[in-house]
């Protein structure tokens, strides 16, 4: 256990696993394709570990990135309570569950799935976990008993929500299993765009496993299969372009040509918005001008161009940010806190974290980058501002 004077951080975990693998700092740095000086600074807590660095280091050490992040974070049993129930649901695949009472109607369950999607946009993780297991069981009953395409479509959406929840909590293995079930249900739904939504989440997991190129291949295949004539074609196609932009920016660290590809993907999404090719917001993917704008800043962050990220953030402005749902806005605030830490403006970094925490406290509590930034700020501050102290305490208790 680590006391408050020497808080655990990603760098300490990396150093511990490096020694377990009998690697020198030079050896690990070479395997991860980073400089030794950067690794030294992260291990010492002088630099914030970026998601790209953690992914590359985890791959070099042969561990899941969640191990280095310290996930799953065990500070809220209510959030994690859904995970064993979701694993139980996975055991029902191919047969369906035996229900103690008749399932609710598909109309009621459709409303439940929509509620879970809205809760995800609000980053209310506990409430999502409380609803999803029962909804999944009832939808599995409908799907296996009736083979109704609508039931399969709703089941796919519910599995995707469950995959997103477990991914956020650090259970990548469970997330992949749930998404696999979601992909199978999507194929049975007879909706050509539903399987592509599962790909959006799978691509994120691949990126976090330091596999951005396969993730992009999946997304490129998905983009080629979007049914543009369907009402949701613009929404799905645009979401794929934005996800591709972020992942291409991550890939650019090892492959320079991906830098221009990242901006190409982003510009396609921006052009789709400009031309009004947005479609109907069927899936709550938030393909909006505001979300496209913050993705531009996020691409710059992933490329390591903090000046460009700050410039774009300034151009976006408060009125645009106010149009975003809590999950999207809080994510942007966390990104900007990382930018300000990198540029040495700790007061601004703290202010952006405080903003994120007001908007979506559960997201901040369970977000690896937010926790990494908080730990870094605690380490560099001689005296802690009260909001930072409270946030740090909550992350540790």
N, C-alpha and C positions, 0 to 999 in steps of 0.2 A: 504494500500500500504506500501511496505517496501522500505526504502531509501538505498542508496549505502553503508552506514555505517553498516547497519544490514541486509544483504542480506537474502532473503527467502531461506530456504533449506528444505530438506525432513524432518529433525528432527523437525523443527518448525511446519510443517503441521501435523506430527504425534502427537505432543503435543497438538495441537489445537483440533484434532479429538478425542484424548483421553479424553480431558476435556468435549467435547460435549457428549461423551458417559458415562460421570461420572465415569471414571475409574482411579484408581491410577496407578502409574508406575509399582508397583508390580502386580496389577491386569492384566494390559495389557501384561506385560512380561510373566506371567503365561499362558494367553490365546494364546499368540504367540509362546510359548515354547522357549523363549530366557531368558537370565539372565537379572535381573533388571539393573545391572551395564552396560551392553551393551546398553540397551534402554536409560539409562540416558546419556551415552556418545553420542549416535546418536542424541537425542533430543537437546543436548547442542552444537552439531556441531563439537564435538571432534573426532568423528569417521565417516567414509563414510558409509552410509547405503548401504548394499549389496542388489542386486535384490532379493535374498532369504528372507532377513529380511523384505523388503518392502512388498513382497508377503504375508508373514506370518502375518505381522502386519495389512495389509489391510483386510485380511480374518478375523482376530480377531476383527477389528473395524466395519466390515460389509460394507466396501466401496471398490470401484474398485481401484486397484493399481495405475491407472493413476491419481487419485485424490491426492494421497500422492506424486507422482512424480511431480505433477503440470502440467500434460498434459491435453489437447493438448497445446503445447507451441505456443503462438499466436504472434510470432515475424516475420512471413513471410506469408502474406496473399496469396501469389501466391501458396505456397505449399498446404494450406488448401482449396483452391478454388475448388479442385477436389471433396471434400467430399460431398457437396450438390448434385453435378451432379451424383456421384456414388449412392447416396440414391435414386435419381430419376430413375436410371437404375433398382434398386431393385424393384421399383413399377411396372415395365414392366413384371416381371416374370409371366409365364404361358400364356401371351398374345403376348408379343413382342411389340416394339414401332412402331408408325407411323412415317416413315421417310419423311423428306421434299424432298429428292432426292434419286435416286436409290443407294443402297449400293455399295461399292467397291467390287471387286472380292475377292474370298477366298484367292487367291494367294497373293494379295496385303495385305489383312488383316492378313495373316499368317506372312508376313514380318513385319507388325506392331507389332504383338505379340512378335516376336523374338526381335525386337528392344526394346520393353518394358522390356523384360527379361535381355537384355544386359545393359540397363540403370539401372536396379536394382543392377546388379553386380558393377556398377560404383557409386551407391548410389546417382544418380541424380534424386531426388524425384520430383522436380517441373516438369521436362520434362516428367516423367512417368505420373504424374497427368494430364498433358495437353493432352496426347494421349488417355488414357484409356477409358474415358466415351464414346467418339464417336466410338471407336473400339468395345466396348461392345454392344452398341446399334445396330451397323451394323451386328455383329455376332449373336445377338439375332434374328434379322430379318431373317438371313440365316437359323439359326437353327430351328426356329418355322415354317418358310415357307416351308422348304425342308426336314427337319428331316435328314439331311445329317450327318452321323457320324463324318466326318471331321470337319464340322461346330461346332458340339457339343464339339469335342476335343479342337478346338481353343478357343471356348467360355470358357471352363473349365480353360484353361491356363490363359486367360485374367482375369477371376474372381479370380484366385489364386494370380495373380499379384496385383489386386486391394485389396485383403485381406491382402497381405503382406505390401502394402503401408499404408493402414489405421491402421494396427497394429503398424507399426513403428511410426506413428503420434499420437498414444494414443487413437484411436477410436476402442476399442476392440469389442464393440457391433456391429458396422458396419462391422468390419473384420469378425466376426463370421457369420453375415448374408450373406456377399459376398462369404465366403467359403462354406456355405451351398448350395448356388446356383452353385458354382464351383463343388461341389461333385455330385450334381444332373446331371449337364452337363457331367461330367466325366463318370458317369454310362451309359449315353446315347451314349457315344462316341464309345463304344465297344472296348476300349483299357483297358485291365485289370490293367495296372499300373498307369493310370491317377488318379483314386480315391486315390491312396496311396500318391500322391504328395500333395493333399489337407490335408491329415492327418499330414504331416510334419509341416504345418503351424498351424493347430489346436492344435497339441501337444505343440507347443511353447506358445500358448495362455493359455492352461490349466496349464502349468508350472508357468506362470506369475500370475495365479490366485491361486497359492499355491495348485495345484492339480497334483503333479508330478506322483503319482501312477496311476490315470486314464490315464494320458498322456502316460505312459509307456505301459499300457494295450493296448491302441490304436495302439501304434507303434509295439508292439509284434504281434498284429493281422495283421498289415500291412506287417510286415516282412514275416509272414507265407503265405501271399498271393502274394508275388512278383513272377512274371513270369520270372524265371531265364533264360528261353530259348529265351526270346525276346532280341533284340539288346540293349535295355536300362535296362535290368535286373540287371546288375552289378552296374550301376550308381544309380539306385533307391534303391537297397538293401544296398549299401554302405552308401548312404545318410541317410537311416533309422537307420543304426547302429551308425553313428556319432551323430545323434540327440538323440538317445536312451542313448548314453554315457553321454551326457550333462545332460539330465533330470534325469538319475539314480544318477548322482553325486549330483544333487540338492536334490533328495529324501533322500540321505544318511545322511543329517543333523538330520532327525528324525528316520531313520532306518539304523543302522550301516551296515547291510548286503548289502545295495545298493552300498556301496563303491566298493566292489569287482565286483559287477555287472557292474558298470560304466566302470571299466577297461576292463572287459570281452567284453563288447560291442565295446570299442575302439580297442581292439586287433583283434577282428573279422574284423573290417574295415581295419586295418593295414595289416592283413594277406591277405585279398582280394586284396589289392594293390600289395603286395609282389608276389602273384601268378599270377598277371596280369588279374584278374577277374574283370575288370573295366567296360567292355562293351563300347558301343558307347555313347558319351556325347550328348544325344538327348535333355535333359531338362536344360542344363546349371546349373547343381547342384554342379559343382565344386568338384566332387569326384576324387581328385588328391592327390599325395603324400604330397604336400605342405599343402593342407587343412586338411588332416589327422594329420599332424604334429602339426598344431596350435590347433586342437581339443584336442590333448593330453595335451597341456598347459592349455586349457580352462577347461578340466576335473579337473586338479589339482587346478585351481582357485576356481571352484565350491565346491570342497572338502575342501577348506580352507588351502591347503598345498602350501603356497606361495613360499617356498624354492624350491619345486619340479617344480612349474610353472616357476620360474626364471631359473632353471637348463635346463628345456626343451626349453625355449626361447633361451637360449645361444646356445644350440645344433642346433636349427633350422637354425640360421644364416641368414645373409642378402641375399645371393644368392637364398635361398629357399623362403624367404618372397617376393622377387621380382617377383616370378612366380604367386603370388596370384592376383586376381582381386581387385580393390580398396576397395570394400565393405568388403571383407574377411580380407584384410590386416589391414584396419582401425579398424575393430572389435578386431583384435588381439592386436593392439597398445593400444586400450582403456583398454582391459583386463590387459595388462602389466602396464599401468599407475595405475590401481587399486592395482596391486601387489606391486608396489614401494611405493604407499601411505601407504599401510598396513605395510610395512617394514621400513617406515620412511625416505626413500630416495626421498625427494621431487624434487630434481633437475632431477633425472631420470624420475620421474612421469611426470614432465612438458615436458621433451624432448619427451616422448612417445606420449603425447597428441598433441604436436606440429607436430609430424610426422603424426599422424592420421588426423590432420586438413589439412595438405598439401595434403594428399592422397584423402580424401573424406570430404570436409568441411560441406556439408549438413548433412551427417550422424552424424558428431560430434555435430553439432548444435542441432539435435533432439534426440540424444541418452541420455537416462536418466542417465546411469552410468557416461558418460563423463561429463554431467552437474554437477552431484553430486561431482565428483572428482575436477572439476574446482572450485566449491563453497568452497570445503574444503581447497584447496590450497590457495585460496584468503584469507580465514580466518586465516591460519597459517603463511602467509608471511607478514613480516613487510613492505617490499617494493616489489611491483609486477614487475617481468620482463615484458618487453613490449609485447612479444607474449601472455603471460597469461592475461595481461590487455586487449588486443584486443579481445581475445577469450571470456573473461568474459563479456565485453561490448556487443559483438555481441549476446550473449545468453540472454541479458537483454533488448535489444532494438528491 
